[in-house]
Amino acid sequence: LFVRFSPLLHLVLWLARSNISFHSLEDQHLQHYHQSLSSTSPPGSKTITRVIKNVAKIVRRQVNSYLQTTKAFAITTDACTDISLRKFISVTYHFVDPVSMDLVSFPCDMLYVPESHTWFQITNSLKKAIDSHMDTALLTTVVTDNGANFVKMSIALLQNVGKDDVDNMGIGPDDWEDSVNNVADFECLGWRCVAHTMQLAVLDVVKGDNAISGISNAINVVRDISVHTKRSATLMAKLRDVQKRAGRSAKVPLIDCPTRWSTLFYMLQRFDQLYVDYQNMGLLGLFDE
């Protein structure tokens, strides 16, 4: 298995040793990686795609077998979209290994849920996914974000709503209202995601009534410059030229997304790294006021 998938594993290990995350992966990193290979040819995109799919199938079979051994488990779940804006729900399973007593976590499901993400639809999808892995294990805790739909879903799952009830699409949200309205008791059953709560706190500080003076305007300026530069082929070419002349590594602007955690930080961090380049571009008359 290692020999068969060694090109991809080699790339992953190189990134780890170089302390480079996939989020920050850029062209110059891949150039350095290719140079480190000497005469070894890097794997092509089709090879990497095929390897990832094959590895996923193997891992999924092993995970399913492993999940059958647990008696109790917890899940972390969230909604996401792909590049085509298709809607998914991710599920990570957590449990204690009965032999080693270590905490084990498996990101096992990426559920395609094209319908509106109401708490009822989410509960229905998650219940079917969980039942496909485990028959008798007890769901003890759910970690989710602060969205009302996910909070209600968590309570419905933790109250062990019957599989037949979930599968019966004639049962609608109103039939479950009594069982999921007590959101105040949610902290006794599950946990709101710390990362999402911190994200909301940051946005409150930036945009809320008690926002720090001037910070919102400063962030808007950073965003405007980043968007203006990244969406202009001419400015991107000039940016690369300025960086090359200054002997600086090539970096591109990053743009934040309100539903992607930490992207505001990454945008500001990258702007700070590009600030000297922007100054030089301004001196060349490439920006207006």
ABEGO torsion letter per residue (X at the ends): XAAAAAAAAAAAAAAAAAGBBAAABBAAAAAAAAAAAEABBBBBAAAAAAAAAAAAAAAAAAAAAAAAABABBBBBBBBBBBAAGBBBBBBBBBBBBAAAGBBBBBBABBBBBABBBBAAAAAAAAAAAAAAABAABBBABBBBBABAAAAAAAAAAAAGBBAAAAABAABBAAAAAAAAABAAAAAAABBBBAAAAAAAAAAAAAABAABBBGAAAAAAAAAAAAAAAAABAAAAAAAAAAAAAAGBBBBBBBBBBAABBGAAAAAAAAAAAAAAAAAAAAAAGABBX
